């Protein structure tokens, strides 16, 4: 039986071997500044532009529509704050439509611009974690400037009807942004199919390095620069480019083309759920949409248990009780609360997220370890009651 089992790929992924190999030269001889027009700078610039094309190819857009960032959080903040300050400067009202289950990297900037005068509508979700497009229609106002709905939820894996939401936004002359940090590299995220105007991604969610991400900005959309300085990224994001990380992101995006069609991970996820049902029956419940969900994500509530306590008793298993941002909290996840999951059920929720290196042996071992953990828990409860 394997010593350690990693089932937290939604939190972060290991670097793919090909990514490490692509980055290694830029730790050594490829040190030049991409803005320098000499023998050291030009190869670095070429590497950045090659990576830009690799990211664009995965998203189905033009390379000129890609802006490199420090990650998904910066990309999300850049969209929300740049659009707000642009309209605020001309005394135009600013209304945003988002959902109650967005990542904090969207919710916190929304709350920030609210404190400065913006209006934000936080749409509810159904019991599976999906936004009803009809609610988007109802929320539309004359001053609505942006709809920001994530592509797929980081905790329960539910995929949103984004193409339909985008069509509604465009019918009202409104821009549509999506936080696609959890979906890019797992499912198709073609910006033409989705119809979005702006899309955020993070490198460390798709086997690339941490500290790098990208923002797709559809041609013709003007954003105020989020960082001001020497004017890198065509004046859209100042600061010397992180060549090492950008090269890694580009390679990770190139690898993701083939990974999206890999059926092994969803089959493992389905086997995992089947084995859990066979072992625990009505002592467990699944959170998230049973069909429209990320192929690697399984959020399970162990009824009558506390997810944090279970994981503390299972140090060999790396999993999560929800978003990494909620680690250590005893409160039910805001995502599960928005889905109307009960306090008892939500307290026992654990998110298992599989990845490219996950094996059937690890899944079988995890079920066995969970069974031992809950058997011991039941005995302890029984002893305390006797």
N, C-alpha and C positions, 0 to 999 in steps of 0.2 A: 504494500500500500504506500502510495506517495506520502512524503513527509509533510509537504505544504501544498495547499490547493488554492490557487488564485481564481476567484470568481467575482472580481470587482473591475471588470474591463470598462464599465461605464464611468468609473471614477478616473481611471487613467490606463493607458496601454503601455506595454514595454516597447522599446524601440525595435522595429523590425531589423534583422541582420543587414538587409540591403540598405536600410536608412543609415545605419552605423557606417557601412562601407562608403556610402556617398558623402557622408559628413567628414570622414577622417582627413581627407586632404586639406580641408579648410581649418583644421586644427594646426596644420603645419605650414606648408608653403603658400596656401591660398589665403593669405592674410590681408590682402589689399582692400582699400576703401572703394566701394563701387562707384563713388563719385569722382574718383581720380582718373584722369585721362592719360595714364602711363602704363607701363608693362605690368605693374602690380595691381592696378585698379581695374583694368579692362577685363581680365579673366573673372574677377569677382562680379563685375557687372553682368557678364555673360551668364554666370551661374545663377544670379538672381532672376534674370529674364527667362532662363530656361525653366526655373522653378515656377515662375509666374504662368508660363504656358502649360506646365503640368497640372497646376491647380485649375486653370481655366478649362482644360480638357475634361477633367472630372466633372466640373459643374456645367459644361456645355455652353460656355460663354467665350467672349474674346479676352485675350490676355490683358488688354488695356483696361478691362473692367475689374481687375483684381488689385486690391490694396493690401499689402502685408501689414499685419498688426502684431502686438505682443500676445494675442490670444483671443478667444471668443469674448471674454469680458470687455476688453477694449473695443472690439468691433461693435458689440451691442451698445455700449456707452456712446460710442462715436455717432451711431445712427440717431439715437434718441436725443442726445444733447445737442448735436450739430443742427438737426432739424428744428429743435425748439428754439435755440438761440438765434437762428437765422430768421425765424418768423417773429420772435420776440423783439428783435432789433427794429423791425418795421411795424411794431405795435399790432401784429396780427394775432388773433386768438389761436390756441394750439390744443387740439383734442386728439388723444391717442386711444385706440381700442386695443386691449391686450386681454390675456386670460388670467385667471386666478392661479393657474398651475405653472406659470413661467418660472424659469430659473431665476435665482436672485440677481443674476447679471442683467436681467431685464427689469425685474420688479423694483430693485433698488434705484436704478436711474429714473424709473417712472415716478417713484415717490419723491426723488430729488427735484425733478422738474415740476411736480405738483406743488412743492413748497415754494417754487418761483412763479407760480401762476398758471401752469398748464392744467388742463382737465384730463383725467384718465378714467376710462371705463374698464373695469375688470370683469370680463365675462365669466359666467359659471360654466361648469362642465357637467356631463352626465356621469352616471355611476362607473362608466368605463374610462372616464378621463377625456372625453372628446368634447370639443366646442361644437355647438349647433350653429351652422351657418346662418340660420334664420335669426339668431341672436345678434349676429354681426350686422345684419340688415337693420334690425330694430335700434341698434346702438348708433347708427350713422347720424351725423349732424352736419349742418352746413360748415362748421369749423373743423370737422375731422380732417386731420392731415396725414395720419399714419395708422395702419393696422399692423401690429406686431404679434404674431402667433408662432410659437415654436413648431418645428416640423415634427419632432417626436419627443415625448417626455423622458427625462433622464431617470426617473424613479420607477415608473410602471411600464414604460416603453410604448405607450399608446401613440399612434400616428394620427396627426390631425388631417382633416379634409382640406388641405392647404390650397389646392388648385381651385376649389370652389370658393373658398374664402377670398382668394386673390381676385377671382372674377368679380365678386361682389364689390370689393374695394375699388377696382378699376371702373366699374359701372358708375361709381360715385366720384370718380376723379381723384381717388385717394391712393397714396403709395402703400405698398405692402412689404414688410420686412419679416424675415424668419430667422430665429436662432436655430441653426442646423448643426450645432456642435455634436449632438448625439446621433444624428442620422447620416451625416456624410461619412462614407466608407462602409456603412452597414446596408443601406438601401439606396436606390437611385435618388439623386438630388439634383436633377437637371433643372436649371433655372428657367428654361423655356417651357418645360412640362409643368412646372409648379407655377410659373407666371410671375414669380416674385421680382421685386425691384431691387431688393437688398437682402443679402444672405450672409450670416456669420458662421465661421467654422473655427475649430481649435485643433492644432496639430497633435496634441498628446492624446486625443480621443481616437485617432486612426493610425497608431503605431509610429507617429512622428515625435519630435521633441516637444518638451514643455517650453512655454515662453514664446510661442509663435502661433499665429493664426492668420486668417485672411477675411477680408470683407469684399463681397461682390457688390459693385455699385453699377447698376445698369446705365449704359451710355445715355447721356443727356440729363442725368440727375446730378445736381450740384449739392455738395455737402460742405459746410464750413470745416476747415481743417481742425481735427481734434487736437493735434499737436502742431505747434507753430515753430518754425526755425528756418533751416536752410532750404526747405522745399523739396525734400525727397518724395518719392512715390508720386511724381507728377504734381507736386504741390499739395497732395492730399493728406500726407502724414510725414511730418518732419522727423529727422533723426537718422543717423547712419544705419543702414540696413544690417540686420543680424544675419549675415551671409550664411554662417554655419547652420543656424536653425532653419532658415528659409530653404536651403538646399535639402535638408531633411524633410521638411514639409512637402516640397515638390516631389521627392521620391516616394514618400508615403502616399501621396495622391495618385501617383502612377501605379503603385502596387494595388491600390484600392479598386481599380477597374476590374481586375479578375476576382478579387475577394468578394465583391458584391454578389456574384453569381454562385458562390460556394454554398451548396446545400447542407454541408456537414454540420454547421453550427445550428441552424434551426432544427435539424433532426435530433441533435443532441439535447437541445432545449426541450423539445417535445418529449423525448425519452425521460429526461429529468422530471418533468411534470407528471408523467405517467407513473413513474416509480414512487414519487412522493404521494400520489393519490392512493396507490396500492398499499403503501406503508402506513399512511396516516388517516386516510378516509375523510370523514367529516370533521377532523381536528384541524384541517387546513382550508384556506380559501385563497383563490388567486385574485390579484388586483391588476386591473388593466384590461384592455380590449382583447378578447380571445382570438381575434383574427387580424385586426389592423394594429399590429404591434411590431416593434423591432424584433428581428429574428434571434437575437442573443439574450433577451431580457426576460427574467421571470421573477415577479414580485409576489411573494407568498406570505400570507398571514398564518402564524401558528397560534391558534385560538387558545386563550388562557395563559399565554406566555408573553415575555417581553423580549423583543428582538435583540436589544443591547445585551441583556443578560445571557441569552443563548449564545451569541457570538463570543462573549467573554469566556464561556465554558468550552468554546471550540476554537482554541488559538491556532489550530492548523488551517482553519478556513478563513480566507480573506474574502469577506462579503460586506454588505452595507445595509443599514437600516433605512436607507433612502439616499438622498443627495449627500455627498461628502460635506456639504455646507451645514448639514443638520447633525453631524456626528456629535455624540455626547449629550444630545437633548433628550429629555424624557417625555416631551410633548409629542403627540401624534403629528406625523408629517403634514404640513399644510396642503400638500398635493392630495394625500389620502382624505384629509378633512374636506377638501373641496369636492371630492368624489362621494362624499357622504358615507365614508367608511366609519364604522362605529369605533369608539375609543378602545374597546377591548380588542377588536380585530386589528386596528391600526397599530396598537402598541406592540403586537406580535409580528409585525411585518419585517421581512428581510428581502432585500433585493439581491438576487444572484444574476450576475451578468457574465456571459461566456465570451470567449475569444478564440483567436486562431490556434492557440496552443492548448486549449481545453481538450481533454481526452475522455473517452467513455469510462476509463478506469477512475478518473477523478470524480465523475458524476456518481458512479456506484459507491465510491468511498464516502462521498459527501452525504448520500442518503443514509448510509450505515452510521456515520458519525452523528447525524441528526437524530436517528432513532435511539442511539445510546444516550444522547443528551436528554431527550424528552423522557426516556424510561427512567433515568436517574432523577429527573425533575419530578415525575409523578410519584416516585418512591419517597422523595423528600417531603412533598406535600402530604402524602399519606401518613408519614411518620409524625409530621407536625400536628396532624389532626387527631392522632390516636392518643 
